[in-house]
Amino acid sequence: KIRAKLLRLAQLRGDIDMIRQALGRIEARQIAMLPPDDLAASHFKVSSQFGEDGIIEHLVQNIAIEKTIFVEFGVEDYSEANTRFLLRNRNWSGLIFDGSAENMAKVRNEAIYWKHNLKAECCFVTRENIDRLISGHGIRGDIGLLSIDIDGNDYWVWEAISCISPRIVIVEYNHLFGATAKVSVPYDPDFI
């Protein structure tokens, strides 16, 4: 009886995911009708945290992107990520990193991993190793998108990346400091 309930719950989760994906595709078509400079109206959330899916979709529709490749790190289990919508709905390929072996194993066991061109690696990202981690997977030069969310050393790691030149960059920041204050935590390669 419990097994039947768990199977039904898994089926419902799959159905909800399919509905979310379909709604995202509808939202993406509506974004195509927005003026190129109207980011404010483009928010929608399928896999992102705060509506980034819509903003990214708007940018992708309005920026010339030759190589539809992304790199994202700090993804946890990739259930909520900035690049998941691109992977599933635009068939981009990409590389994700997270410091948790358990999280990366979970990604590798999901259908999204084997159905799409996705590489998932467990590693602790620092400014000293980031270029080697990215280029070690054959990713160099012009790419479509880079997303950084490592809760602390984001700026320092971004500053150290020289092996790729992304058309779109997403970096987590603290909006409480405002648009003009230049504030970052001191770099610490062991920061968690």
ChimeraX commands (.cxc) that place a marker at each C-alpha (Angstrom):
marker #1 position 0.00,0.00,0.00 radius 0.5
marker #1 position 2.81,2.40,0.88 radius 0.5
marker #1 position 4.69,1.44,-2.28 radius 0.5
marker #1 position 1.61,2.23,-4.39 radius 0.5
marker #1 position 1.31,5.63,-2.71 radius 0.5
marker #1 position 4.99,6.38,-3.33 radius 0.5
marker #1 position 4.65,5.40,-6.98 radius 0.5
marker #1 position 1.57,7.62,-7.32 radius 0.5
marker #1 position 3.44,10.51,-5.66 radius 0.5
marker #1 position 6.34,10.08,-8.09 radius 0.5
marker #1 position 3.88,10.06,-11.00 radius 0.5
marker #1 position 2.23,13.24,-9.73 radius 0.5
marker #1 position 5.61,14.94,-9.41 radius 0.5
marker #1 position 6.36,13.98,-13.00 radius 0.5
marker #1 position 2.98,15.31,-14.14 radius 0.5
marker #1 position 3.56,18.59,-12.30 radius 0.5
marker #1 position 6.99,18.92,-13.92 radius 0.5
marker #1 position 5.46,18.37,-17.38 radius 0.5
marker #1 position 2.84,21.06,-16.68 radius 0.5
marker #1 position 5.53,23.49,-15.47 radius 0.5
marker #1 position 7.58,22.85,-18.62 radius 0.5
marker #1 position 4.54,23.42,-20.84 radius 0.5
marker #1 position 3.72,26.67,-19.04 radius 0.5
marker #1 position 7.34,27.74,-19.47 radius 0.5
marker #1 position 7.14,27.16,-23.22 radius 0.5
marker #1 position 3.96,29.27,-23.34 radius 0.5
marker #1 position 5.66,32.02,-21.33 radius 0.5
marker #1 position 8.68,31.86,-23.67 radius 0.5
marker #1 position 6.41,32.48,-26.68 radius 0.5
marker #1 position 4.88,35.49,-24.93 radius 0.5
marker #1 position 8.33,36.88,-24.15 radius 0.5
marker #1 position 9.14,36.76,-27.87 radius 0.5
marker #1 position 6.52,39.49,-28.33 radius 0.5
marker #1 position 8.12,41.87,-25.80 radius 0.5
marker #1 position 10.34,44.78,-26.85 radius 0.5
marker #1 position 14.05,43.85,-26.58 radius 0.5
marker #1 position 14.66,46.24,-23.66 radius 0.5
marker #1 position 11.69,45.08,-21.51 radius 0.5
marker #1 position 13.35,42.78,-18.96 radius 0.5
marker #1 position 10.90,43.74,-16.23 radius 0.5
marker #1 position 7.97,42.00,-17.94 radius 0.5
marker #1 position 9.90,38.85,-18.75 radius 0.5
marker #1 position 10.06,37.13,-15.35 radius 0.5
marker #1 position 8.79,33.56,-15.15 radius 0.5
marker #1 position 9.89,30.56,-13.13 radius 0.5
marker #1 position 10.03,26.95,-14.22 radius 0.5
marker #1 position 13.34,25.76,-12.79 radius 0.5
marker #1 position 14.95,28.97,-11.55 radius 0.5
marker #1 position 14.71,30.47,-8.08 radius 0.5
marker #1 position 13.23,33.93,-8.65 radius 0.5
marker #1 position 12.00,34.19,-12.25 radius 0.5
marker #1 position 15.40,34.03,-13.92 radius 0.5
marker #1 position 14.05,31.54,-16.51 radius 0.5
marker #1 position 12.05,34.34,-18.12 radius 0.5
marker #1 position 14.85,36.88,-17.99 radius 0.5
marker #1 position 17.29,34.38,-19.51 radius 0.5
marker #1 position 14.75,33.46,-22.19 radius 0.5
marker #1 position 14.30,37.14,-23.03 radius 0.5
marker #1 position 18.06,37.66,-23.28 radius 0.5
marker #1 position 18.56,34.54,-25.40 radius 0.5
marker #1 position 15.87,35.75,-27.81 radius 0.5
marker #1 position 17.56,39.15,-28.13 radius 0.5
marker #1 position 21.31,38.38,-28.06 radius 0.5
marker #1 position 23.23,36.68,-30.85 radius 0.5
marker #1 position 24.50,33.43,-29.35 radius 0.5
marker #1 position 26.51,31.17,-31.61 radius 0.5
marker #1 position 27.48,28.43,-29.14 radius 0.5
marker #1 position 24.53,27.27,-27.07 radius 0.5
marker #1 position 26.69,26.05,-24.21 radius 0.5
marker #1 position 26.40,26.96,-20.54 radius 0.5
marker #1 position 28.50,26.55,-17.41 radius 0.5
marker #1 position 26.80,26.77,-14.02 radius 0.5
marker #1 position 28.26,26.11,-10.61 radius 0.5
marker #1 position 26.77,26.06,-7.15 radius 0.5
marker #1 position 23.77,24.10,-8.48 radius 0.5
marker #1 position 23.12,21.84,-5.47 radius 0.5
marker #1 position 21.02,18.98,-6.94 radius 0.5
marker #1 position 20.12,20.99,-10.09 radius 0.5
marker #1 position 16.40,20.88,-9.31 radius 0.5
marker #1 position 16.38,24.69,-9.04 radius 0.5
marker #1 position 18.90,26.17,-11.46 radius 0.5
marker #1 position 19.33,28.98,-13.97 radius 0.5
marker #1 position 20.24,26.72,-16.89 radius 0.5
marker #1 position 17.80,23.81,-16.55 radius 0.5
marker #1 position 15.15,25.51,-18.71 radius 0.5
marker #1 position 17.73,26.13,-21.47 radius 0.5
marker #1 position 18.81,22.50,-21.32 radius 0.5
marker #1 position 15.30,21.05,-21.51 radius 0.5
marker #1 position 13.51,23.54,-23.76 radius 0.5
marker #1 position 16.22,24.90,-26.05 radius 0.5
marker #1 position 18.42,21.80,-26.08 radius 0.5
marker #1 position 21.54,23.66,-24.92 radius 0.5
marker #1 position 24.46,21.61,-23.64 radius 0.5
marker #1 position 26.30,22.35,-20.48 radius 0.5
marker #1 position 28.55,21.70,-17.57 radius 0.5
marker #1 position 27.51,21.97,-13.93 radius 0.5
marker #1 position 29.58,21.80,-10.75 radius 0.5
marker #1 position 28.68,21.38,-7.12 radius 0.5
marker #1 position 30.75,20.57,-4.06 radius 0.5
marker #1 position 28.43,17.78,-2.93 radius 0.5
marker #1 position 29.04,14.27,-4.29 radius 0.5
marker #1 position 25.52,13.34,-3.20 radius 0.5
marker #1 position 24.01,16.21,-5.22 radius 0.5
marker #1 position 25.97,15.34,-8.35 radius 0.5
marker #1 position 25.08,11.64,-7.99 radius 0.5
marker #1 position 21.42,12.63,-7.79 radius 0.5
marker #1 position 21.75,14.64,-11.03 radius 0.5
marker #1 position 23.50,11.75,-12.79 radius 0.5
marker #1 position 20.63,9.44,-11.79 radius 0.5
marker #1 position 17.95,11.71,-13.26 radius 0.5
marker #1 position 16.55,11.38,-16.78 radius 0.5
marker #1 position 17.68,14.97,-17.52 radius 0.5
marker #1 position 21.28,13.76,-17.34 radius 0.5
marker #1 position 21.07,11.01,-19.95 radius 0.5
marker #1 position 18.41,12.66,-22.14 radius 0.5
marker #1 position 20.46,15.83,-22.63 radius 0.5
marker #1 position 24.07,16.80,-23.21 radius 0.5
marker #1 position 24.87,17.57,-19.59 radius 0.5
marker #1 position 28.07,17.01,-17.65 radius 0.5
marker #1 position 27.90,17.06,-13.85 radius 0.5
marker #1 position 31.05,17.14,-11.76 radius 0.5
marker #1 position 31.58,17.17,-8.03 radius 0.5
marker #1 position 34.29,19.64,-7.12 radius 0.5
marker #1 position 35.00,22.53,-4.81 radius 0.5
marker #1 position 35.35,25.63,-7.00 radius 0.5
marker #1 position 38.05,28.21,-6.25 radius 0.5
marker #1 position 39.61,31.00,-8.27 radius 0.5
marker #1 position 42.75,28.88,-8.49 radius 0.5
marker #1 position 41.02,25.90,-10.14 radius 0.5
marker #1 position 38.06,27.32,-12.08 radius 0.5
marker #1 position 39.77,27.73,-15.47 radius 0.5
marker #1 position 41.21,24.20,-15.27 radius 0.5
marker #1 position 37.80,22.76,-14.29 radius 0.5
marker #1 position 36.01,24.41,-17.22 radius 0.5
marker #1 position 38.67,23.93,-19.90 radius 0.5
marker #1 position 39.28,20.37,-18.70 radius 0.5
marker #1 position 35.84,19.57,-20.12 radius 0.5
marker #1 position 36.76,21.03,-23.51 radius 0.5
marker #1 position 34.84,24.27,-22.98 radius 0.5
marker #1 position 36.79,27.31,-24.16 radius 0.5
marker #1 position 36.16,30.65,-25.84 radius 0.5
marker #1 position 32.73,31.96,-26.71 radius 0.5
marker #1 position 29.79,30.35,-24.87 radius 0.5
marker #1 position 26.21,31.36,-24.32 radius 0.5
marker #1 position 25.89,31.61,-20.54 radius 0.5
marker #1 position 27.81,31.44,-17.28 radius 0.5
marker #1 position 25.95,31.24,-13.95 radius 0.5
marker #1 position 27.79,31.55,-10.63 radius 0.5
marker #1 position 26.11,30.91,-7.26 radius 0.5
marker #1 position 28.62,29.76,-4.65 radius 0.5
marker #1 position 27.53,32.04,-1.80 radius 0.5
marker #1 position 30.67,33.94,-0.96 radius 0.5
marker #1 position 33.57,33.80,-3.38 radius 0.5
marker #1 position 31.39,34.48,-6.45 radius 0.5
marker #1 position 33.13,37.72,-7.45 radius 0.5
marker #1 position 36.66,36.37,-7.01 radius 0.5
marker #1 position 35.96,33.22,-9.02 radius 0.5
marker #1 position 34.27,35.24,-11.78 radius 0.5
marker #1 position 37.27,37.56,-11.91 radius 0.5
marker #1 position 39.61,34.55,-12.35 radius 0.5
marker #1 position 37.78,33.01,-15.31 radius 0.5
marker #1 position 39.71,33.59,-18.53 radius 0.5
marker #1 position 39.14,30.39,-20.54 radius 0.5
marker #1 position 35.60,31.33,-21.62 radius 0.5
marker #1 position 33.86,34.44,-22.87 radius 0.5
marker #1 position 30.15,34.12,-22.05 radius 0.5
marker #1 position 27.52,36.22,-23.82 radius 0.5
marker #1 position 25.37,36.22,-20.64 radius 0.5
marker #1 position 26.72,36.17,-17.07 radius 0.5
marker #1 position 24.61,35.59,-13.98 radius 0.5
marker #1 position 26.29,36.21,-10.63 radius 0.5
marker #1 position 24.53,36.13,-7.30 radius 0.5
marker #1 position 24.86,39.33,-5.29 radius 0.5
marker #1 position 23.35,40.99,-2.23 radius 0.5
marker #1 position 21.00,43.75,-3.43 radius 0.5
marker #1 position 20.90,45.30,0.06 radius 0.5
marker #1 position 24.21,47.04,-0.71 radius 0.5
marker #1 position 22.64,48.87,-3.65 radius 0.5
marker #1 position 23.85,49.42,-7.20 radius 0.5
marker #1 position 26.85,51.64,-6.44 radius 0.5
marker #1 position 28.56,50.12,-3.38 radius 0.5
marker #1 position 31.55,47.93,-4.23 radius 0.5
marker #1 position 31.39,45.28,-1.52 radius 0.5
marker #1 position 32.63,41.70,-1.49 radius 0.5
marker #1 position 33.80,39.25,1.12 radius 0.5
marker #1 position 37.58,38.87,1.33 radius 0.5
marker #1 position 38.73,35.94,-0.79 radius 0.5
marker #1 position 39.15,32.67,1.11 radius 0.5
marker #1 position 39.71,29.50,-0.95 radius 0.5
marker #1 position 38.27,27.43,1.92 radius 0.5
marker #1 position 35.12,29.57,2.35 radius 0.5
marker #1 position 31.97,27.51,2.79 radius 0.5
marker link #1:1,2 radius 0.2
marker link #1:2,3 radius 0.2
marker link #1:3,4 radius 0.2
marker link #1:4,5 radius 0.2
marker link #1:5,6 radius 0.2
marker link #1:6,7 radius 0.2
marker link #1:7,8 radius 0.2
marker link #1:8,9 radius 0.2
marker link #1:9,10 radius 0.2
marker link #1:10,11 radius 0.2
marker link #1:11,12 radius 0.2
marker link #1:12,13 radius 0.2
marker link #1:13,14 radius 0.2
marker link #1:14,15 radius 0.2
marker link #1:15,16 radius 0.2
marker link #1:16,17 radius 0.2
marker link #1:17,18 radius 0.2
marker link #1:18,19 radius 0.2
marker link #1:19,20 radius 0.2
marker link #1:20,21 radius 0.2
marker link #1:21,22 radius 0.2
marker link #1:22,23 radius 0.2
marker link #1:23,24 radius 0.2
marker link #1:24,25 radius 0.2
marker link #1:25,26 radius 0.2
marker link #1:26,27 radius 0.2
marker link #1:27,28 radius 0.2
marker link #1:28,29 radius 0.2
marker link #1:29,30 radius 0.2
marker link #1:30,31 radius 0.2
marker link #1:31,32 radius 0.2
marker link #1:32,33 radius 0.2
marker link #1:33,34 radius 0.2
marker link #1:34,35 radius 0.2
marker link #1:35,36 radius 0.2
marker link #1:36,37 radius 0.2
marker link #1:37,38 radius 0.2
marker link #1:38,39 radius 0.2
marker link #1:39,40 radius 0.2
marker link #1:40,41 radius 0.2
marker link #1:41,42 radius 0.2
marker link #1:42,43 radius 0.2
marker link #1:43,44 radius 0.2
marker link #1:44,45 radius 0.2
marker link #1:45,46 radius 0.2
marker link #1:46,47 radius 0.2
marker link #1:47,48 radius 0.2
marker link #1:48,49 radius 0.2
marker link #1:49,50 radius 0.2
marker link #1:50,51 radius 0.2
marker link #1:51,52 radius 0.2
marker link #1:52,53 radius 0.2
marker link #1:53,54 radius 0.2
marker link #1:54,55 radius 0.2
marker link #1:55,56 radius 0.2
marker link #1:56,57 radius 0.2
marker link #1:57,58 radius 0.2
marker link #1:58,59 radius 0.2
marker link #1:59,60 radius 0.2
marker link #1:60,61 radius 0.2
marker link #1:61,62 radius 0.2
marker link #1:62,63 radius 0.2
marker link #1:63,64 radius 0.2
marker link #1:64,65 radius 0.2
marker link #1:65,66 radius 0.2
marker link #1:66,67 radius 0.2
marker link #1:67,68 radius 0.2
marker link #1:68,69 radius 0.2
marker link #1:69,70 radius 0.2
marker link #1:70,71 radius 0.2
marker link #1:71,72 radius 0.2
marker link #1:72,73 radius 0.2
marker link #1:73,74 radius 0.2
marker link #1:74,75 radius 0.2
marker link #1:75,76 radius 0.2
marker link #1:76,77 radius 0.2
marker link #1:77,78 radius 0.2
marker link #1:78,79 radius 0.2
marker link #1:79,80 radius 0.2
marker link #1:80,81 radius 0.2
marker link #1:81,82 radius 0.2
marker link #1:82,83 radius 0.2
marker link #1:83,84 radius 0.2
marker link #1:84,85 radius 0.2
marker link #1:85,86 radius 0.2
marker link #1:86,87 radius 0.2
marker link #1:87,88 radius 0.2
marker link #1:88,89 radius 0.2
marker link #1:89,90 radius 0.2
marker link #1:90,91 radius 0.2
marker link #1:91,92 radius 0.2
marker link #1:92,93 radius 0.2
marker link #1:93,94 radius 0.2
marker link #1:94,95 radius 0.2
marker link #1:95,96 radius 0.2
marker link #1:96,97 radius 0.2
marker link #1:97,98 radius 0.2
marker link #1:98,99 radius 0.2
marker link #1:99,100 radius 0.2
marker link #1:100,101 radius 0.2
marker link #1:101,102 radius 0.2
marker link #1:102,103 radius 0.2
marker link #1:103,104 radius 0.2
marker link #1:104,105 radius 0.2
marker link #1:105,106 radius 0.2
marker link #1:106,107 radius 0.2
marker link #1:107,108 radius 0.2
marker link #1:108,109 radius 0.2
marker link #1:109,110 radius 0.2
marker link #1:110,111 radius 0.2
marker link #1:111,112 radius 0.2
marker link #1:112,113 radius 0.2
marker link #1:113,114 radius 0.2
marker link #1:114,115 radius 0.2
marker link #1:115,116 radius 0.2
marker link #1:116,117 radius 0.2
marker link #1:117,118 radius 0.2
marker link #1:118,119 radius 0.2
marker link #1:119,120 radius 0.2
marker link #1:120,121 radius 0.2
marker link #1:121,122 radius 0.2
marker link #1:122,123 radius 0.2
marker link #1:123,124 radius 0.2
marker link #1:124,125 radius 0.2
marker link #1:125,126 radius 0.2
marker link #1:126,127 radius 0.2
marker link #1:127,128 radius 0.2
marker link #1:128,129 radius 0.2
marker link #1:129,130 radius 0.2
marker link #1:130,131 radius 0.2
marker link #1:131,132 radius 0.2
marker link #1:132,133 radius 0.2
marker link #1:133,134 radius 0.2
marker link #1:134,135 radius 0.2
marker link #1:135,136 radius 0.2
marker link #1:136,137 radius 0.2
marker link #1:137,138 radius 0.2
marker link #1:138,139 radius 0.2
marker link #1:139,140 radius 0.2
marker link #1:140,141 radius 0.2
marker link #1:141,142 radius 0.2
marker link #1:142,143 radius 0.2
marker link #1:143,144 radius 0.2
marker link #1:144,145 radius 0.2
marker link #1:145,146 radius 0.2
marker link #1:146,147 radius 0.2
marker link #1:147,148 radius 0.2
marker link #1:148,149 radius 0.2
marker link #1:149,150 radius 0.2
marker link #1:150,151 radius 0.2
marker link #1:151,152 radius 0.2
marker link #1:152,153 radius 0.2
marker link #1:153,154 radius 0.2
marker link #1:154,155 radius 0.2
marker link #1:155,156 radius 0.2
marker link #1:156,157 radius 0.2
marker link #1:157,158 radius 0.2
marker link #1:158,159 radius 0.2
marker link #1:159,160 radius 0.2
marker link #1:160,161 radius 0.2
marker link #1:161,162 radius 0.2
marker link #1:162,163 radius 0.2
marker link #1:163,164 radius 0.2
marker link #1:164,165 radius 0.2
marker link #1:165,166 radius 0.2
marker link #1:166,167 radius 0.2
marker link #1:167,168 radius 0.2
marker link #1:168,169 radius 0.2
marker link #1:169,170 radius 0.2
marker link #1:170,171 radius 0.2
marker link #1:171,172 radius 0.2
marker link #1:172,173 radius 0.2
marker link #1:173,174 radius 0.2
marker link #1:174,175 radius 0.2
marker link #1:175,176 radius 0.2
marker link #1:176,177 radius 0.2
marker link #1:177,178 radius 0.2
marker link #1:178,179 radius 0.2
marker link #1:179,180 radius 0.2
marker link #1:180,181 radius 0.2
marker link #1:181,182 radius 0.2
marker link #1:182,183 radius 0.2
marker link #1:183,184 radius 0.2
marker link #1:184,185 radius 0.2
marker link #1:185,186 radius 0.2
marker link #1:186,187 radius 0.2
marker link #1:187,188 radius 0.2
marker link #1:188,189 radius 0.2
marker link #1:189,190 radius 0.2
marker link #1:190,191 radius 0.2
marker link #1:191,192 radius 0.2
view
